[in-house]
């Protein structure tokens, strides 16, 4: 019994030494507010701590592995999260890593000398402006690290005006896209990045619909990404009375539209993962009505 007692004491010391850093991290979290968000600096959006508790379901579908912690695999949830990143020493001292959300990137921070979760630039819902030619304003903002660059990736039947701004600005930067030929689809694709090169693509599709006499003319758009899950309708005067939107075969009927009415429809329930979605627009009702349609995220 004596020998067994001495072995237990030795193991107890080893366990204490192993778990003490983790307990210190947990205590620090509780004492400093109990919230990962409260401990974030301007450079860090801490996301969520990678843990064994997230390793549930099917790997690659429900979660992705991010390393080990306390001798066990640690994972990040697949839904809502994009990648794993270095731990924040202010939160945890046990070698844990942090799960960046899908609105963040894991980028190196020179001040902290490690990688952190950086919030992507927010691309606001585009604003359709009144009058002719058709114009849309696209607002970008990042309120912690600021905006580093905005560049045009693709422009189709549109001119793009990006105003000058100071790198690192946390104020909104508004880009204006102007349609060249009315009645023809316009596409603008912008890359918006932080100074750390955490980038997001903002790519609304701008369409002018006219209800001609006779059989309705449909507009079909293929290879639409799942992220483009909103359809904004800005009705003209005279405007459309009825618009049929078909997304991968699922119909959305918008009826009783008033002149100059503006509304946004959520089509996410009909979209599939990836960029192989098809959207069909059919203007219906009395001939002569017009409407500007914006497909965006």
C-alpha positions as YAML, in Angstrom:
chain: A
units: angstrom
residues:
- id: 1
  name: UNK
  ca: [0.00, 0.00, 0.00]
- id: 2
  name: UNK
  ca: [2.91, 2.36, 0.80]
- id: 3
  name: UNK
  ca: [4.38, 2.09, -2.68]
- id: 4
  name: UNK
  ca: [0.97, 2.65, -4.26]
- id: 5
  name: UNK
  ca: [0.47, 5.77, -2.13]
- id: 6
  name: UNK
  ca: [3.77, 7.31, -3.27]
- id: 7
  name: UNK
  ca: [2.92, 6.67, -6.97]
- id: 8
  name: UNK
  ca: [-0.43, 8.45, -6.54]
- id: 9
  name: UNK
  ca: [1.27, 11.49, -5.04]
- id: 10
  name: UNK
  ca: [3.68, 11.69, -7.98]
- id: 11
  name: UNK
  ca: [0.86, 11.38, -10.51]
- id: 12
  name: UNK
  ca: [-1.11, 14.03, -8.64]
- id: 13
  name: UNK
  ca: [1.79, 16.47, -8.98]
- id: 14
  name: UNK
  ca: [2.05, 15.77, -12.70]
- id: 15
  name: UNK
  ca: [-1.69, 16.30, -13.21]
- id: 16
  name: UNK
  ca: [-1.58, 19.52, -11.19]
- id: 17
  name: UNK
  ca: [1.32, 20.85, -13.27]
- id: 18
  name: UNK
  ca: [-0.51, 19.89, -16.48]
- id: 19
  name: UNK
  ca: [-3.84, 21.44, -15.64]
- id: 20
  name: UNK
  ca: [-2.68, 24.50, -13.69]
- id: 21
  name: UNK
  ca: [-2.20, 26.68, -16.86]
- id: 22
  name: UNK
  ca: [-5.66, 25.74, -18.07]
- id: 23
  name: UNK
  ca: [-7.18, 26.62, -14.67]
- id: 24
  name: UNK
  ca: [-5.32, 29.93, -14.67]
- id: 25
  name: UNK
  ca: [-6.75, 30.74, -18.09]
- id: 26
  name: UNK
  ca: [-10.25, 29.80, -17.00]
- id: 27
  name: UNK
  ca: [-9.92, 31.89, -13.82]
- id: 28
  name: UNK
  ca: [-8.63, 34.86, -15.83]
- id: 29
  name: UNK
  ca: [-11.61, 34.58, -18.16]
- id: 30
  name: UNK
  ca: [-14.08, 34.53, -15.26]
- id: 31
  name: UNK
  ca: [-12.40, 37.40, -13.37]
- id: 32
  name: UNK
  ca: [-12.12, 39.56, -16.47]
- id: 33
  name: UNK
  ca: [-15.73, 39.28, -17.50]
- id: 34
  name: UNK
  ca: [-16.40, 35.67, -18.50]
- id: 35
  name: UNK
  ca: [-16.65, 36.64, -22.14]
- id: 36
  name: UNK
  ca: [-14.15, 36.17, -24.93]
- id: 37
  name: UNK
  ca: [-15.51, 39.25, -26.62]
- id: 38
  name: UNK
  ca: [-14.70, 41.46, -23.59]
- id: 39
  name: UNK
  ca: [-11.05, 40.46, -23.87]
- id: 40
  name: UNK
  ca: [-10.65, 41.32, -27.53]
- id: 41
  name: UNK
  ca: [-8.43, 44.21, -28.59]
- id: 42
  name: UNK
  ca: [-9.08, 46.35, -31.64]
- id: 43
  name: UNK
  ca: [-6.91, 43.94, -33.62]
- id: 44
  name: UNK
  ca: [-8.66, 40.79, -32.44]
- id: 45
  name: UNK
  ca: [-12.14, 39.42, -32.82]
- id: 46
  name: UNK
  ca: [-11.64, 36.29, -30.72]
- id: 47
  name: UNK
  ca: [-14.27, 34.15, -32.40]
- id: 48
  name: UNK
  ca: [-14.72, 31.02, -30.28]
- id: 49
  name: UNK
  ca: [-12.20, 28.82, -28.49]
- id: 50
  name: UNK
  ca: [-11.47, 25.57, -30.31]
- id: 51
  name: UNK
  ca: [-12.51, 22.65, -28.06]
- id: 52
  name: UNK
  ca: [-13.06, 18.86, -27.98]
- id: 53
  name: UNK
  ca: [-16.75, 19.59, -27.49]
- id: 54
  name: UNK
  ca: [-16.99, 20.75, -31.10]
- id: 55
  name: UNK
  ca: [-15.69, 17.40, -32.44]
- id: 56
  name: UNK
  ca: [-19.21, 16.02, -32.93]
- id: 57
  name: UNK
  ca: [-20.89, 14.71, -36.05]
- id: 58
  name: UNK
  ca: [-19.13, 14.19, -39.36]
- id: 59
  name: UNK
  ca: [-15.68, 15.68, -39.93]
- id: 60
  name: UNK
  ca: [-15.71, 18.08, -42.86]
- id: 61
  name: UNK
  ca: [-19.49, 18.45, -42.66]
- id: 62
  name: UNK
  ca: [-20.19, 19.35, -39.03]
- id: 63
  name: UNK
  ca: [-16.70, 20.28, -37.83]
- id: 64
  name: UNK
  ca: [-13.03, 20.59, -38.80]
- id: 65
  name: UNK
  ca: [-10.03, 19.69, -36.65]
- id: 66
  name: UNK
  ca: [-7.77, 22.46, -35.45]
- id: 67
  name: UNK
  ca: [-5.10, 20.73, -33.34]
- id: 68
  name: UNK
  ca: [-4.99, 19.29, -29.84]
- id: 69
  name: UNK
  ca: [-5.67, 20.68, -26.38]
- id: 70
  name: UNK
  ca: [-5.14, 18.87, -23.08]
- id: 71
  name: UNK
  ca: [-4.23, 15.77, -25.05]
- id: 72
  name: UNK
  ca: [-7.48, 15.68, -27.07]
- id: 73
  name: UNK
  ca: [-8.43, 16.81, -30.56]
- id: 74
  name: UNK
  ca: [-9.91, 20.30, -30.65]
- id: 75
  name: UNK
  ca: [-12.34, 21.26, -33.39]
- id: 76
  name: UNK
  ca: [-14.25, 24.21, -34.81]
- id: 77
  name: UNK
  ca: [-17.90, 24.04, -35.90]
- id: 78
  name: UNK
  ca: [-18.23, 23.96, -39.69]
- id: 79
  name: UNK
  ca: [-21.34, 26.13, -39.73]
- id: 80
  name: UNK
  ca: [-20.51, 29.79, -39.22]
- id: 81
  name: UNK
  ca: [-16.73, 29.28, -38.89]
- id: 82
  name: UNK
  ca: [-13.99, 29.39, -41.50]
- id: 83
  name: UNK
  ca: [-10.57, 28.57, -40.01]
- id: 84
  name: UNK
  ca: [-8.57, 28.11, -36.81]
- id: 85
  name: UNK
  ca: [-6.07, 30.64, -35.49]
- id: 86
  name: UNK
  ca: [-3.51, 31.11, -32.71]
- id: 87
  name: UNK
  ca: [-4.65, 31.35, -29.13]
- id: 88
  name: UNK
  ca: [-5.04, 34.68, -27.34]
- id: 89
  name: UNK
  ca: [-2.72, 34.54, -24.30]
- id: 90
  name: UNK
  ca: [-5.01, 36.93, -22.45]
- id: 91
  name: UNK
  ca: [-7.72, 34.28, -22.58]
- id: 92
  name: UNK
  ca: [-6.01, 30.91, -22.45]
- id: 93
  name: UNK
  ca: [-2.61, 29.52, -21.48]
- id: 94
  name: UNK
  ca: [-3.05, 25.86, -22.36]
- id: 95
  name: UNK
  ca: [-2.22, 25.77, -26.06]
- id: 96
  name: UNK
  ca: [-5.80, 26.17, -27.24]
- id: 97
  name: UNK
  ca: [-6.55, 27.73, -30.57]
- id: 98
  name: UNK
  ca: [-9.39, 30.02, -31.63]
- id: 99
  name: UNK
  ca: [-12.04, 29.39, -34.30]
- id: 100
  name: UNK
  ca: [-12.42, 32.37, -36.65]
- id: 101
  name: UNK
  ca: [-15.97, 32.93, -37.86]
- id: 102
  name: UNK
  ca: [-16.81, 33.07, -41.56]
- id: 103
  name: UNK
  ca: [-16.81, 36.87, -41.21]
- id: 104
  name: UNK
  ca: [-13.14, 36.81, -40.14]
- id: 105
  name: UNK
  ca: [-9.68, 35.89, -41.47]
- id: 106
  name: UNK
  ca: [-6.68, 34.57, -39.53]
- id: 107
  name: UNK
  ca: [-3.91, 37.12, -40.19]
- id: 108
  name: UNK
  ca: [-0.56, 38.02, -38.63]
- id: 109
  name: UNK
  ca: [-0.59, 40.99, -36.27]
- id: 110
  name: UNK
  ca: [2.77, 42.74, -35.89]
- id: 111
  name: UNK
  ca: [1.93, 44.34, -32.55]
- id: 112
  name: UNK
  ca: [0.97, 41.02, -30.96]
- id: 113
  name: UNK
  ca: [3.58, 39.03, -32.94]
- id: 114
  name: UNK
  ca: [1.12, 36.27, -33.76]
- id: 115
  name: UNK
  ca: [-1.87, 35.51, -35.97]
- id: 116
  name: UNK
  ca: [-5.31, 36.71, -34.87]
- id: 117
  name: UNK
  ca: [-8.89, 36.62, -36.12]
- id: 118
  name: UNK
  ca: [-9.47, 39.86, -38.05]
- id: 119
  name: UNK
  ca: [-12.99, 40.98, -38.99]
- id: 120
  name: UNK
  ca: [-13.62, 41.22, -42.74]
- id: 121
  name: UNK
  ca: [-14.75, 44.47, -44.30]
- id: 122
  name: UNK
  ca: [-18.53, 44.74, -44.11]
- id: 123
  name: UNK
  ca: [-20.26, 45.22, -47.47]
- id: 124
  name: UNK
  ca: [-23.60, 46.89, -46.73]
- id: 125
  name: UNK
  ca: [-26.79, 46.22, -48.68]
- id: 126
  name: UNK
  ca: [-26.34, 48.22, -51.92]
- id: 127
  name: UNK
  ca: [-28.52, 51.32, -52.28]
- id: 128
  name: UNK
  ca: [-30.33, 51.95, -55.55]
- id: 129
  name: UNK
  ca: [-30.37, 55.67, -56.38]
- id: 130
  name: UNK
  ca: [-33.32, 57.41, -58.06]
- id: 131
  name: UNK
  ca: [-33.19, 58.75, -61.60]
- id: 132
  name: UNK
  ca: [-31.47, 57.79, -64.82]
- id: 133
  name: UNK
  ca: [-29.00, 56.33, -65.55]
- id: 134
  name: UNK
  ca: [-29.42, 53.55, -63.00]
- id: 135
  name: UNK
  ca: [-26.88, 53.89, -60.20]
- id: 136
  name: UNK
  ca: [-26.11, 51.90, -57.07]
- id: 137
  name: UNK
  ca: [-24.03, 52.82, -54.02]
- id: 138
  name: UNK
  ca: [-21.98, 50.10, -52.30]
- id: 139
  name: UNK
  ca: [-20.82, 50.98, -48.79]
- id: 140
  name: UNK
  ca: [-17.77, 49.37, -47.17]
- id: 141
  name: UNK
  ca: [-16.71, 49.72, -43.54]
- id: 142
  name: UNK
  ca: [-14.44, 48.03, -40.98]
- id: 143
  name: UNK
  ca: [-14.57, 49.70, -37.58]
- id: 144
  name: UNK
  ca: [-11.57, 48.04, -35.85]
- id: 145
  name: UNK
  ca: [-8.60, 47.65, -38.22]
- id: 146
  name: UNK
  ca: [-10.06, 49.82, -40.97]
- id: 147
  name: UNK
  ca: [-10.06, 49.47, -44.76]
- id: 148
  name: UNK
  ca: [-6.80, 48.83, -46.59]
- id: 149
  name: UNK
  ca: [-7.94, 48.66, -50.22]
- id: 150
  name: UNK
  ca: [-10.94, 48.48, -52.55]
- id: 151
  name: UNK
  ca: [-10.41, 47.26, -56.09]
- id: 152
  name: UNK
  ca: [-12.53, 46.25, -59.08]
- id: 153
  name: UNK
  ca: [-12.37, 42.54, -59.88]
- id: 154
  name: UNK
  ca: [-15.07, 42.54, -62.56]
- id: 155
  name: UNK
  ca: [-17.23, 45.16, -64.28]
- id: 156
  name: UNK
  ca: [-19.86, 44.40, -66.90]
- id: 157
  name: UNK
  ca: [-21.98, 47.16, -68.49]
- id: 158
  name: UNK
  ca: [-21.10, 49.53, -65.65]
- id: 159
  name: UNK
  ca: [-18.64, 52.24, -64.71]
- id: 160
  name: UNK
  ca: [-17.22, 52.17, -61.18]
- id: 161
  name: UNK
  ca: [-16.14, 55.16, -59.10]
- id: 162
  name: UNK
  ca: [-14.09, 54.35, -55.97]
- id: 163
  name: UNK
  ca: [-13.43, 57.53, -53.96]
- id: 164
  name: UNK
  ca: [-9.98, 58.22, -52.47]
- id: 165
  name: UNK
  ca: [-9.59, 57.28, -48.78]
- id: 166
  name: UNK
  ca: [-6.89, 56.97, -46.16]
- id: 167
  name: UNK
  ca: [-5.60, 53.44, -45.60]
- id: 168
  name: UNK
  ca: [-6.85, 52.24, -42.23]
- id: 169
  name: UNK
  ca: [-9.92, 54.47, -42.18]
- id: 170
  name: UNK
  ca: [-12.79, 53.21, -40.01]
- id: 171
  name: UNK
  ca: [-15.27, 55.54, -41.73]
- id: 172
  name: UNK
  ca: [-17.63, 54.25, -44.45]
- id: 173
  name: UNK
  ca: [-16.26, 54.31, -48.01]
- id: 174
  name: UNK
  ca: [-18.99, 54.49, -50.66]
- id: 175
  name: UNK
  ca: [-18.34, 53.20, -54.19]
- id: 176
  name: UNK
  ca: [-20.78, 54.18, -56.96]
- id: 177
  name: UNK
  ca: [-21.58, 51.91, -59.92]
- id: 178
  name: UNK
  ca: [-23.42, 53.43, -62.90]
- id: 179
  name: UNK
  ca: [-25.18, 51.36, -65.55]
- id: 180
  name: UNK
  ca: [-23.98, 52.06, -69.12]
- id: 181
  name: UNK
  ca: [-26.81, 50.54, -71.18]
- id: 182
  name: UNK
  ca: [-30.28, 50.41, -69.65]
- id: 183
  name: UNK
  ca: [-32.26, 47.19, -70.09]
- id: 184
  name: UNK
  ca: [-29.08, 45.08, -70.04]
- id: 185
  name: UNK
  ca: [-27.66, 43.22, -67.04]
- id: 186
  name: UNK
  ca: [-24.86, 44.93, -65.12]
- id: 187
  name: UNK
  ca: [-22.38, 43.22, -62.80]
- id: 188
  name: UNK
  ca: [-19.76, 44.78, -60.52]
- id: 189
  name: UNK
  ca: [-17.40, 42.72, -58.37]
- id: 190
  name: UNK
  ca: [-15.33, 44.51, -55.73]
- id: 191
  name: UNK
  ca: [-12.55, 43.16, -53.52]
- id: 192
  name: UNK
  ca: [-12.58, 44.92, -50.13]
- id: 193
  name: UNK
  ca: [-9.60, 44.29, -47.83]
- id: 194
  name: UNK
  ca: [-8.27, 45.31, -44.42]
- id: 195
  name: UNK
  ca: [-4.63, 46.48, -44.14]
- id: 196
  name: UNK
  ca: [-3.77, 42.85, -43.19]
- id: 197
  name: UNK
  ca: [-5.23, 41.65, -46.53]
- id: 198
  name: UNK
  ca: [-8.33, 40.09, -44.99]
- id: 199
  name: UNK
  ca: [-10.56, 40.39, -48.07]
- id: 200
  name: UNK
  ca: [-14.20, 39.92, -48.98]
- id: 201
  name: UNK
  ca: [-15.84, 39.97, -52.42]
- id: 202
  name: UNK
  ca: [-18.90, 42.17, -52.86]
- id: 203
  name: UNK
  ca: [-20.63, 41.44, -56.18]
- id: 204
  name: UNK
  ca: [-24.20, 42.65, -56.67]
- id: 205
  name: UNK
  ca: [-25.98, 42.00, -59.99]
- id: 206
  name: UNK
  ca: [-27.99, 44.97, -61.33]
- id: 207
  name: UNK
  ca: [-30.86, 44.25, -63.74]
- id: 208
  name: UNK
  ca: [-33.42, 46.44, -65.53]
- id: 209
  name: UNK
  ca: [-36.73, 44.68, -66.22]
- id: 210
  name: UNK
  ca: [-39.36, 45.92, -68.66]
- id: 211
  name: UNK
  ca: [-42.81, 44.39, -69.18]
- id: 212
  name: UNK
  ca: [-43.17, 44.45, -72.97]
- id: 213
  name: UNK
  ca: [-46.44, 43.68, -74.71]
- id: 214
  name: UNK
  ca: [-47.05, 40.10, -75.72]
- id: 215
  name: UNK
  ca: [-45.39, 37.07, -74.15]
- id: 216
  name: UNK
  ca: [-43.32, 38.03, -71.07]
- id: 217
  name: UNK
  ca: [-39.56, 37.99, -71.67]
- id: 218
  name: UNK
  ca: [-37.64, 36.15, -68.96]
- id: 219
  name: UNK
  ca: [-34.15, 36.94, -67.70]
- id: 220
  name: UNK
  ca: [-32.05, 33.94, -66.60]
- id: 221
  name: UNK
  ca: [-28.92, 34.14, -64.45]
- id: 222
  name: UNK
  ca: [-26.76, 31.10, -63.84]
- id: 223
  name: UNK
  ca: [-23.76, 30.36, -61.63]
- id: 224
  name: UNK
  ca: [-25.14, 32.52, -58.83]
- id: 225
  name: UNK
  ca: [-23.26, 31.92, -55.54]
- id: 226
  name: UNK
  ca: [-25.16, 30.89, -52.42]
- id: 227
  name: UNK
  ca: [-24.07, 34.10, -50.72]
- id: 228
  name: UNK
  ca: [-26.19, 36.16, -53.14]
- id: 229
  name: UNK
  ca: [-29.34, 35.42, -51.13]
- id: 230
  name: UNK
  ca: [-31.30, 38.67, -51.44]
- id: 231
  name: UNK
  ca: [-33.33, 40.20, -54.27]
- id: 232
  name: UNK
  ca: [-34.13, 43.90, -53.96]
- id: 233
  name: UNK
  ca: [-36.88, 45.30, -56.18]
- id: 234
  name: UNK
  ca: [-37.03, 49.04, -56.88]
- id: 235
  name: UNK
  ca: [-40.16, 49.58, -58.89]
- id: 236
  name: UNK
  ca: [-40.43, 52.25, -61.55]
- id: 237
  name: UNK
  ca: [-43.31, 54.61, -62.45]
- id: 238
  name: UNK
  ca: [-45.14, 53.05, -64.09]
- id: 239
  name: UNK
  ca: [-43.78, 49.96, -62.42]
- id: 240
  name: UNK
  ca: [-44.36, 46.22, -62.58]
- id: 241
  name: UNK
  ca: [-47.50, 44.91, -60.91]
- id: 242
  name: UNK
  ca: [-46.32, 41.32, -60.65]
- id: 243
  name: UNK
  ca: [-42.87, 39.74, -60.64]
- id: 244
  name: UNK
  ca: [-42.18, 36.00, -60.66]
- id: 245
  name: UNK
  ca: [-38.80, 34.93, -59.31]
- id: 246
  name: UNK
  ca: [-37.78, 31.31, -59.80]
- id: 247
  name: UNK
  ca: [-34.75, 30.07, -57.84]
- id: 248
  name: UNK
  ca: [-33.58, 26.56, -58.75]
- id: 249
  name: UNK
  ca: [-37.16, 25.77, -59.68]
- id: 250
  name: UNK
  ca: [-38.78, 27.23, -56.56]
- id: 251
  name: UNK
  ca: [-41.19, 30.08, -57.31]
- id: 252
  name: UNK
  ca: [-41.50, 33.36, -55.40]
- id: 253
  name: UNK
  ca: [-44.50, 35.43, -56.51]
- id: 254
  name: UNK
  ca: [-44.36, 39.17, -55.78]
- id: 255
  name: UNK
  ca: [-47.80, 40.64, -56.48]
- id: 256
  name: UNK
  ca: [-49.55, 43.96, -55.93]
- id: 257
  name: UNK
  ca: [-46.42, 46.05, -56.48]
- id: 258
  name: UNK
  ca: [-46.99, 49.81, -56.32]
- id: 259
  name: UNK
  ca: [-45.21, 52.42, -58.41]
- id: 260
  name: UNK
  ca: [-41.87, 53.46, -56.83]
- id: 261
  name: UNK
  ca: [-42.16, 50.72, -54.22]
- id: 262
  name: UNK
  ca: [-38.94, 49.16, -52.92]
- id: 263
  name: UNK
  ca: [-38.71, 45.83, -51.12]
- id: 264
  name: UNK
  ca: [-36.19, 43.06, -50.47]
- id: 265
  name: UNK
  ca: [-36.92, 39.34, -50.72]
- id: 266
  name: UNK
  ca: [-34.89, 36.62, -48.97]
- id: 267
  name: UNK
  ca: [-34.33, 33.68, -51.36]
- id: 268
  name: UNK
  ca: [-31.87, 31.73, -49.19]
- id: 269
  name: UNK
  ca: [-34.33, 28.85, -48.64]
- id: 270
  name: UNK
  ca: [-34.07, 27.91, -52.34]
- id: 271
  name: UNK
  ca: [-30.31, 28.26, -52.78]
- id: 272
  name: UNK
  ca: [-27.83, 25.39, -52.74]
- id: 273
  name: UNK
  ca: [-24.23, 25.35, -51.50]
- id: 274
  name: UNK
  ca: [-21.67, 26.65, -53.97]
- id: 275
  name: UNK
  ca: [-22.11, 28.85, -57.05]
- id: 276
  name: UNK
  ca: [-24.34, 26.69, -59.25]
- id: 277
  name: UNK
  ca: [-27.64, 28.43, -58.53]
- id: 278
  name: UNK
  ca: [-30.01, 29.62, -61.26]
- id: 279
  name: UNK
  ca: [-32.35, 32.59, -60.90]
- id: 280
  name: UNK
  ca: [-35.10, 33.33, -63.45]
- id: 281
  name: UNK
  ca: [-36.97, 36.67, -63.45]
- id: 282
  name: UNK
  ca: [-40.30, 37.06, -65.25]
- id: 283
  name: UNK
  ca: [-42.06, 40.48, -65.33]
- id: 284
  name: UNK
  ca: [-45.83, 40.09, -65.47]
- id: 285
  name: UNK
  ca: [-48.89, 42.35, -65.52]
- id: 286
  name: UNK
  ca: [-49.73, 45.35, -67.67]
- id: 287
  name: UNK
  ca: [-47.19, 46.18, -70.43]
- id: 288
  name: UNK
  ca: [-45.03, 49.26, -69.96]
- id: 289
  name: UNK
  ca: [-44.04, 48.67, -66.34]
- id: 290
  name: UNK
  ca: [-40.36, 48.81, -65.38]
- id: 291
  name: UNK
  ca: [-38.33, 47.76, -62.36]
- id: 292
  name: UNK
  ca: [-34.69, 47.67, -61.31]
- id: 293
  name: UNK
  ca: [-33.62, 44.42, -59.66]
- id: 294
  name: UNK
  ca: [-30.57, 43.91, -57.48]
- id: 295
  name: UNK
  ca: [-29.29, 40.43, -56.59]
- id: 296
  name: UNK
  ca: [-26.90, 40.67, -53.66]
- id: 297
  name: UNK
  ca: [-25.80, 39.25, -50.30]
...
